């Protein structure tokens, strides 16, 4: 390739940074603030030997190993060892999501909107846009890694050291950049930003689930999951750097492949083959409801199948999680067989309570993606033909809301059913009834409706701010997933609708809470409808 293929790369990089500076800043504040804030609190939480022994016992249970990875630190244990065990895998998810967003936004999103075609028509190199996107990801991750390391250093947490702090920050930067490279490759293969995003998250989900399974069954196999590389650093222990070299090597390989493929394809086209459409449209496409359902069909099916498989994957280790008491024969003799069975079931229900938090947050994603096409497609001019016909705004709004909400609720249901089916198979005669797991569905579905209602109100009233709604599931995951470990007060968890749900399926459903939350969600959806019917349409 000649140098002209990269002409104006620096200019495009400055444009990208100037355009997205606020989004970059918000992501950095969120990621760095979460790490530094947690580090500043860990001494208070786990400074005593009693608290230390308690949390280490918790971290070694199969449930926590599958969620956070194995606790492998050597004695004497420090607060920093616990911090690394709790935060590394979790923060890896967040930096991966950050890189997926910026990678797709700088490539496929610009192509879908026509910006990339206008840029390519000017005196820019063929590879300039993609190279500028890569440099942008490198810069964002480098800044994030340095700030994370500095934040850990100034936190004063017990057991930290400079080598561990820099390994923590820079390894997260390289880990995030690795998933950014995967997303850039997905952007070359897929035909739209939506498809590229789905493919990127599918890669992330498959690797995370693979890591979860190997961590519980055989940690030696975790090396093959790629995601598990971040667990092998032994931060604040031996501080092993060479897994970072593996990530850098994979980044070079995947990034180079993305650049090569990007130089061979047309703007707006994907390299994956597209199925030819029908010669005549189906009669079911005559109305907005069936049209939206048809447009969302493929992505919805992917999300539904993925949630069921995720639930089944977690449920498949219920037999292992429920064998904790059986591994102690002395305890079994003391408390008896019946008590052992009850204790095993209690462990499984506690595990399921944590898993449902993940399911409901993930189920929210396809619902909000569908809902937000109300303004996204309108801004892109896709709805102009619908607005020109005798189709009311209310019908269009309610059609999109119905498809999005139903897909989200079904996704939650399938995640729970997948967990039950695989759990029943792994536990055998000790399996719990499906009605116990359905408590989780009836408990969290109303909170999901409230989250969807808030997003619907924003989409109808202030469309430019609709993406704020993404903070609700993100905060819900942080507060309920890490909240007990970080000792969040009850009011802090209730900032999110998910924090109002009691401990289902351990406890029975609080039907009064479920009732008013469902009513509130529907009222918010109605308020969004009234706002959308009265505001101006978005200009293309």
C-alpha positions in Angstrom: 0.0 0.0 0.0 1.2 3.5 -0.8 1.2 6.3 1.7 -1.7 8.0 -0.1 -3.9 5.3 1.3 -3.4 7.0 4.7 -3.6 10.6 3.7 -5.4 12.9 6.1 -5.4 10.3 8.9 -4.3 12.8 11.5 -6.9 15.3 10.3 -9.7 12.7 10.6 -8.4 11.7 14.1 -8.7 15.3 15.3 -12.2 15.5 13.8 -13.3 12.2 15.6 -11.9 13.4 18.9 -13.5 16.9 18.6 -16.9 15.3 17.7 -16.9 12.7 20.5 -15.0 14.5 23.3 -18.0 14.6 25.6 -18.8 10.9 25.2 -15.2 10.0 25.7 -15.0 12.1 28.9 -18.2 10.5 30.3 -16.9 7.0 29.6 -13.6 7.8 31.2 -15.2 9.3 34.3 -17.4 6.3 34.6 -14.7 3.7 34.3 -11.9 5.4 36.2 -14.3 6.7 38.8 -15.7 3.3 39.5 -12.2 1.8 39.9 -10.8 4.6 42.1 -14.0 4.9 44.2 -14.1 1.2 44.9 -10.4 1.1 45.8 -10.9 3.9 48.3 -13.6 1.9 50.0 -12.1 -1.5 50.2 -10.0 -0.9 53.4 -13.1 0.0 55.2 -14.9 -3.1 54.0 -12.2 -5.7 54.4 -9.6 -4.2 56.7 -10.4 -6.7 59.5 -9.3 -10.3 59.5 -12.8 -11.5 60.1 -14.2 -9.5 57.1 -11.2 -10.7 55.0 -11.8 -14.4 55.8 -15.5 -14.0 55.1 -15.1 -12.4 51.6 -12.4 -14.9 50.6 -14.7 -17.8 51.5 -17.4 -16.1 49.4 -15.1 -15.5 46.4 -14.2 -19.2 46.4 -17.8 -20.4 46.0 -18.7 -21.7 42.4 -21.2 -18.9 42.0 -18.6 -16.2 42.5 -15.9 -18.1 40.6 -18.2 -18.2 37.6 -19.0 -14.5 37.9 -15.6 -13.0 38.9 -13.1 -15.7 38.2 -11.1 -17.8 40.7 -9.4 -16.4 43.7 -5.8 -17.5 43.3 -3.8 -15.1 45.6 -1.3 -16.6 48.0 -1.2 -16.0 51.7 -0.8 -13.7 53.5 -3.9 -12.1 51.8 -4.2 -8.3 51.5 -7.1 -6.0 50.7 -5.5 -5.4 47.3 -5.7 -9.2 46.5 -9.5 -9.1 47.2 -9.9 -5.9 45.1 -8.1 -7.5 42.1 -10.2 -10.6 42.4 -13.5 -8.7 42.6 -12.8 -6.0 40.0 -10.7 -7.3 37.2 -13.2 -9.5 35.3 -16.0 -7.0 36.0 -14.0 -4.0 34.8 -13.0 -6.0 31.7 -16.6 -6.1 30.7 -16.9 -2.4 31.0 -13.8 -1.5 29.0 -14.8 -4.0 26.3 -18.2 -2.4 26.0 -16.6 1.0 25.8 -14.4 -0.1 23.0 -17.2 -1.8 21.1 -19.2 1.5 21.2 -16.4 3.7 20.0 -15.2 1.2 17.3 -18.6 0.8 15.7 -19.4 4.5 16.1 -16.3 5.6 14.2 -16.8 3.1 11.4 -20.1 1.5 10.7 -22.3 4.2 12.2 -20.6 6.9 10.0 -21.1 4.7 6.9 -24.8 4.2 7.7 -25.4 7.9 8.0 -23.5 8.7 4.8 -20.7 10.6 6.6 -18.0 8.1 5.5 -19.0 8.5 1.9 -18.6 12.2 2.0 -15.2 11.9 3.7 -14.1 9.3 1.1 -15.1 11.7 -1.7 -12.5 14.3 -0.4 -8.7 14.0 -0.6 -8.4 11.3 2.1 -6.7 8.0 1.8 -8.7 4.8 1.4 -7.5 3.5 4.8 -7.5 6.9 6.5 -10.9 6.6 8.3 -10.2 3.1 9.6 -6.7 4.0 10.7 -8.0 7.1 12.5 -10.6 5.0 14.3 -7.8 2.7 15.4 -5.6 5.5 16.7 -8.7 7.0 18.5 -9.2 3.7 20.3 -5.5 3.5 21.2 -5.6 7.0 22.6 -8.8 6.5 24.6 -7.5 3.2 26.1 -4.1 4.7 26.9 -5.6 7.6 28.7 -8.0 5.3 30.6 -5.2 2.9 31.6 -2.9 5.7 32.9 -5.8 7.3 34.9 -6.8 4.0 36.3 -3.2 3.3 37.5 -2.9 6.7 39.0 -6.3 6.4 40.7 -5.2 3.2 42.3 -1.9 4.7 43.4 -3.6 7.7 45.2 -6.3 5.5 46.7 -3.9 4.3 49.4 -5.5 0.9 49.5 -3.6 -1.7 51.7 -1.4 -4.1 49.8 -1.1 -2.2 46.5 2.2 -1.6 44.8 3.3 0.5 41.8 3.9 -2.5 39.6 0.5 -3.9 40.3 -1.2 -0.6 39.8 0.3 -0.1 36.4 -0.3 -3.7 35.4 -3.9 -3.3 36.4 -4.5 -0.1 34.4 -2.5 -0.9 31.3 -3.7 -4.5 31.1 -7.3 -3.2 31.1 -6.3 -0.8 28.4 -4.9 -3.5 26.2 -7.8 -5.8 27.0 -10.3 -3.2 26.0 -8.3 -2.5 22.8 -8.4 -6.2 22.0 -12.2 -6.1 21.9 -12.0 -2.9 20.0 -10.1 -4.8 17.3 -12.7 -7.5 17.3 -15.4 -4.8 16.7 -13.4 -3.2 13.9 -13.2 -6.6 12.2 -17.0 -7.0 12.7 -17.5 -3.6 11.1 -15.9 -4.9 7.9 -17.9 -8.1 7.9 -21.4 -6.7 8.8 -23.6 -4.7 6.5 -24.8 -2.2 9.1 -23.9 -0.7 12.4 -26.6 -2.7 14.1 -25.3 -6.0 12.7 -21.8 -5.1 13.6 -22.8 -4.2 17.2 -24.7 -7.5 17.5 -21.7 -9.5 16.2 -19.3 -7.7 18.5 -21.4 -8.3 21.6 -21.9 -11.9 20.4 -18.1 -12.4 20.4 -17.9 -10.8 23.9 -20.7 -12.9 25.2 -19.4 -16.2 23.9 -15.9 -15.6 25.3 -17.3 -14.5 28.7 -19.5 -17.6 28.9 -16.6 -19.8 27.8 -14.5 -18.3 30.6 -17.2 -18.8 33.1 -17.5 -22.5 32.3 -13.8 -23.2 32.3 -13.2 -21.3 35.5 -15.7 -23.6 37.3 -14.7 -26.9 35.6 -11.0 -26.6 34.6 -9.0 -23.4 35.0 -6.3 -24.7 32.7 -8.8 -24.5 29.8 -9.4 -20.8 30.6 -6.3 -19.9 28.5 -8.3 -20.9 25.3 -11.2 -18.5 26.1 -9.1 -15.3 25.4 -11.3 -13.5 28.0 -9.6 -15.5 30.7 -6.2 -14.0 29.9 -7.0 -11.1 32.1 -7.3 -13.4 35.1 -3.8 -14.8 34.6 -1.9 -11.6 35.6 -1.8 -12.3 39.3 -2.0 -8.6 40.1 -0.5 -7.6 43.5 1.0 -11.0 43.6 3.7 -12.0 41.1 2.4 -9.2 38.7 2.8 -11.4 35.5 3.1 -9.2 32.4 3.4 -11.7 29.6 -0.4 -12.3 29.1 -0.5 -8.7 28.1 1.9 -9.6 25.3 -0.6 -12.3 24.1 -3.3 -9.6 23.9 -1.0 -7.2 22.0 -0.2 -10.0 19.5 -3.9 -10.8 19.0 -4.6 -7.0 18.5 -2.0 -6.8 15.8 -3.4 -9.9 14.1 -7.1 -8.9 14.2 -6.4 -5.2 13.6 -4.2 -6.0 10.5 -6.9 -8.3 9.2 -9.5 -5.5 9.7 -7.4 -3.0 7.7 -6.8 -5.5 4.9 -10.5 -6.3 4.6 -11.4 -2.6 4.9 -9.2 -1.8 1.9 -11.1 -4.3 -0.3 -14.7 -3.6 0.4 -17.0 -0.8 -0.8 -18.3 1.9 1.6 -21.6 0.8 3.1 -21.2 -2.8 2.1 -20.3 -5.8 4.3 -18.2 -8.8 3.4 -20.7 -11.4 4.8 -23.1 -12.6 2.1 -26.6 -11.1 2.2 -29.7 -13.2 1.6 -31.8 -12.1 -1.4 -35.1 -10.7 -0.4 -38.5 -11.8 -1.7 -39.8 -10.6 -5.0 -43.1 -9.5 -3.4 -43.5 -8.2 0.1 -45.5 -10.2 2.5 -49.0 -9.0 3.3 -48.0 -8.8 6.9 -45.9 -5.8 6.2 -48.8 -3.5 5.5 -48.8 -2.0 9.0 -46.2 -0.5 11.3 -46.4 -3.2 13.9 -45.6 -6.1 11.5 -43.0 -3.9 9.7 -41.1 -3.2 12.9 -41.4 -6.8 14.0 -40.0 -7.9 10.6 -37.1 -5.4 10.8 -36.2 -6.6 14.3 -36.7 -10.3 13.6 -33.1 -11.4 13.1 -31.6 -9.4 16.0 -34.5 -10.3 18.3 -34.0 -14.0 17.6 -30.3 -13.7 18.3 -30.9 -12.0 21.6 -33.6 -14.6 22.7 -31.5 -17.5 21.8 -28.4 -16.0 23.4 -30.3 -15.3 26.7 -31.6 -18.9 26.8 -28.1 -20.3 26.1 -26.6 -18.0 28.8 -29.2 -19.1 31.3 -28.6 -22.8 30.4 -24.8 -22.3 30.7 -25.1 -20.9 34.2 -27.8 -23.5 35.2 -25.5 -26.3 34.1 -23.2 -25.7 37.1 -26.0 -25.8 39.6 -25.1 -29.4 40.3 -21.6 -28.4 41.2 -22.8 -25.4 43.2 -25.2 -27.6 45.1 -22.5 -30.2 46.0 -20.7 -27.9 48.4 -22.2 -29.5 51.5 -21.8 -33.0 50.1 -18.0 -32.5 49.8 -17.9 -32.3 53.6 -18.9 -35.8 54.9 -18.6 -34.8 58.5 -21.1 -32.0 58.1 -23.4 -34.3 56.3 -23.3 -36.8 59.2 -24.0 -34.0 61.7 -27.0 -32.3 60.0 -28.5 -35.3 58.1 -29.4 -35.9 54.5 -32.5 -33.8 54.5 -30.7 -30.8 55.9 -27.9 -31.2 53.3 -30.4 -31.2 50.5 -32.1 -28.0 51.8 -28.7 -26.3 52.2 -27.8 -27.2 48.6 -31.0 -25.8 47.4 -30.5 -22.6 49.3 -27.0 -22.2 47.7 -28.6 -22.7 44.3 -31.3 -20.1 44.9 -28.7 -17.6 46.2 -26.7 -18.2 43.0 -29.9 -17.8 40.9 -30.7 -14.5 42.6 -27.3 -13.1 41.3 -27.8 -14.5 37.9 -31.2 -13.0 37.3 -29.6 -9.5 37.8 -27.5 -10.3 34.7 -30.4 -11.6 32.8 -32.7 -8.7 33.4 -30.0 -6.2 32.5 -29.2 -8.0 29.3 -32.9 -8.4 28.4 -33.2 -4.6 28.7 -30.8 -4.2 25.8 -32.8 -5.5 22.8 -35.9 -3.7 24.1 -34.1 -0.3 24.2 -32.4 -0.8 20.9 -35.8 -1.4 19.3 -37.4 1.5 21.1 -34.7 4.0 20.1 -35.1 3.3 16.4 -38.2 5.5 16.8 -35.9 8.5 16.6 -32.9 7.0 14.9 -34.9 5.9 11.8 -36.9 9.1 11.8 -33.7 11.2 11.9 -32.2 9.1 9.0 -35.4 9.6 6.9 -36.5 6.0 7.0 -40.0 6.9 8.3 -40.7 9.6 5.8 -42.8 7.2 3.7 -44.8 6.1 6.8 -45.4 9.7 7.9 -46.6 10.5 4.4 -49.3 7.8 4.6 -52.4 7.6 6.8 -50.3 6.2 9.7 -50.8 8.1 13.0 -47.9 8.9 15.2 -49.5 7.1 18.0 -49.8 3.8 16.0 -46.2 4.0 15.0 -45.0 4.8 18.6 -47.1 2.0 20.2 -46.0 -0.5 17.5 -42.3 0.1 18.3 -43.0 0.1 22.0 -44.9 -3.1 21.8 -42.2 -4.9 19.8 -39.4 -3.6 22.1 -41.2 -4.4 25.4 -42.4 -7.8 24.4 -38.9 -8.8 23.1 -37.3 -7.7 26.4 -39.8 -9.5 28.6 -39.5 -12.7 26.5 -35.7 -12.5 26.7 -35.9 -12.3 30.5 -38.2 -15.3 30.6 -36.0 -17.4 28.3 -32.9 -16.6 30.4 -34.7 -17.8 33.5 -36.2 -20.9 31.7 -32.8 -21.8 30.3 -31.3 -21.6 33.8 -34.1 -23.9 35.1 -33.9 -26.5 32.4 -30.1 -26.9 32.6 -30.2 -26.6 36.4 -32.8 -29.4 36.7 -30.7 -31.6 34.4 -27.6 -31.1 36.5 -29.2 -31.4 39.9 -31.3 -34.6 39.2 -33.6 -35.6 42.0 -32.7 -32.5 44.0 -33.9 -30.1 41.3 -36.1 -27.2 42.3 -39.5 -26.6 40.9 -39.9 -24.3 37.9 -42.3 -22.2 40.0 -39.4 -21.2 42.3 -37.5 -19.8 39.4 -40.5 -18.1 38.0 -40.5 -15.9 41.1 -37.5 -14.2 39.5 -39.5 -13.5 36.4 -42.6 -12.1 38.1 -40.3 -10.1 40.4 -38.0 -8.5 37.9 -40.4 -8.1 34.9 -42.2 -5.0 36.5 -38.8 -3.4 37.1 -38.0 -4.0 33.4 -41.2 -2.3 32.4 -40.4 0.7 34.5 -36.9 1.0 32.9 -38.5 0.7 29.5 -41.1 3.3 30.5 -38.5 5.8 31.5 -36.7 5.3 28.1 -40.0 5.6 26.3 -40.7 8.9 28.0 -37.2 10.2 27.1 -37.7 9.1 23.5 -41.0 10.9 23.2 -40.2 14.0 25.2 -36.5 14.8 24.7 -35.2 12.5 21.9 -31.7 14.0 22.1 -31.3 12.7 25.6 -32.8 9.3 25.1 -29.4 7.6 25.5 -29.4 8.6 29.1 -31.7 5.7 29.7 -28.7 3.3 29.2 -27.4 4.5 32.5 -30.3 2.7 34.3 -29.4 -0.9 33.4 -25.7 -0.1 33.8 -26.1 1.4 37.2 -28.5 -1.5 38.1 -25.8 -4.0 37.3 -23.2 -2.2 39.3 -25.3 -1.5 42.4 -26.9 -5.0 42.6 -23.9 -7.0 41.3 -21.1 -5.2 43.3 -23.3 -3.4 45.8 -23.2 -6.1 48.5 -19.5 -6.5 48.0 -19.0 -2.7 48.3 -21.6 -2.3 51.1 -23.9 0.0 49.1 -26.7 1.5 51.3 -30.2 0.4 50.5 -31.2 3.9 49.1 -28.3 3.7 46.6 -29.5 0.4 45.1 -33.0 1.8 44.8 -31.9 4.6 42.4 -32.4 1.9 39.8 -35.9 0.2 39.4 -34.2 -3.1 39.8 -33.2 -2.2 43.3 -36.8 -2.3 44.4 -37.2 -6.0 43.8 -36.8 -8.3 46.8 -34.5 -11.3 46.8 -36.3 -13.5 44.3 -36.3 -16.4 43.8 -35.1 -16.9 47.4 -38.1 -15.0 48.7 -41.6 -14.9 47.4 -42.7 -12.1 45.0 -43.7 -8.8 46.6 -46.9 -8.5 44.6 -47.7 -5.0 45.9 -44.4 -3.7 44.7 -44.8 -5.6 41.4 -48.2 -4.1 41.0 -47.3 -0.4 41.4 -44.1 -0.8 39.4 -46.1 -2.3 36.5 -48.6 0.6 36.7 -45.8 3.2 36.8 -44.1 1.7 33.8 -47.3 1.8 31.7 -48.0 5.4 32.8 -44.5 6.4 31.7 -45.1 4.7 28.3 -48.4 6.6 28.0 -46.7 9.9 28.9 -44.1 9.2 26.2 -46.9 8.6 23.7 -48.5 12.0 24.6 -45.2 13.8 24.3 -44.3 12.1 20.9 -47.7 12.9 19.5 -47.3 16.6 20.2 -43.6 17.4 19.4 -42.1 18.2 16.0 -40.6 15.4 13.9 -36.8 15.2 13.8 -35.1 16.7 10.8 -32.9 14.4 8.7 
